[in-house]
């Protein structure tokens, strides 16, 4: 039995650790507040905790669809179905309330080229109201994530949509069709300059696959087919095939457009297509893993992509507080000039995902090498928890580590709820593999 010492959790995660030890570690971290995740009255979650005073200028007190879906998936995975249900229902309520915006794009009344005309993916989680601040809402991955989560909840019987909600679900399918998501330039996971991104196409494809599964259930099939914009197998199969064909031409890269400012060979967001979305596997998944580990992995975390200037070295000294997390999608050159090569922030989102990927592989392969990689990336995840010597409480999950005065330190968005959820999922899968 491991007697966990909070001073060095990573070092104690040895080959001798058992599934019971992992459960005790989860309990310890819960007692320490590592997974504290207070919901808003709507059931949604702000992106980060403690965003008051000057930190409120970051906007991380608002909710992102993408972050909430990842948090909800973690809650669902670990047995808190009600939390995931409330998240899915609240996001649906938001889109149903602002359904006219979706219809305007479908019917050609507004220009989808203006991201403010698109369905908003960042909003006030308390009131479910849109924010006036200009934002890069052209994020097809966020729509895909929501379709994936919501449809999965309906399929499991956790949600019973009302007629307006079925109509909104169908409208979002037609929205992806209208913008031709498989070749649409969007701002993607990182909300930056628009490009045709495999991570967005793959996430949207996963969402459409989840809707397609609803057609296997007669009641859902009837509901989807009786709205003003009916959805059937032919429509969904065609849209899914468009996404798969696009992925075949892009992966394992993120973007293969000829414009060098858009082309991107490596992006950690592609990991989510392997887990939890499961739209990529086999040799392509293996190449994505290899690329991330070879080109993006650092000593403290994993870079989102090479050349990422967000929270680059001395970011707080180089930027005003009210501009650090603002919309840079149309002015990336301004921020990119701050970056010195090799000094990108190293993020805490991805090591837990890698651990979960290898854990799921081990459950199928029983290959000891997969189990060892699972343990390695969980060790790295635990090492990312704050030590309590800085401005943050101990055992908190940062968004990222960045260089400040020559030292890697957690950035201001600590704790980040998305990072917390990913760590909790990694621990869950470690317990599952050790149980075998």
Order of alpha helices (4+ residues) and beta strands (2+ residues): alpha-alpha-beta-alpha-alpha-alpha-beta-beta-alpha-alpha-alpha-alpha-alpha-alpha-alpha-alpha-alpha-beta-alpha-alpha-beta-beta-alpha
